[in-house]
């Protein structure tokens, strides 16, 4: 079996170039640092978020996601196209572009959340 290199740490503060530094451990135990620029980091986060959501769903686990306090919801439309918008305390308004199928699923999931929240606390 070949030796595997692994990312074992991430510095949460960017370096002087604005990149985050990750620590890599080689299969032989040696370690080194590598810079990851924001564009590449964003791509990595997008890939990992999708995988984590699927993993959590399949394994019935809860994940720690960032939480946004939603303070308003609206519809924005241009002609026949309509999108849902959410306003948050943290980042302002966000437009949610999605297909009709995904929007229907969101509607169902909101119904599930409301059902869960309406249960007496002893059942939760």
ABEGO torsion letter per residue (X at the ends): XBBBBBBABBBABBBAAGBBBBBBBBAAGBBBBBBBBAAAAAAAAAAAAAAAAAAAAAAGBBBBBBBBBBABBBBBBBEABBBBBBBBAAAEBBBBBBBAAAAAAAAAAAAAAAAAAABBAAAX
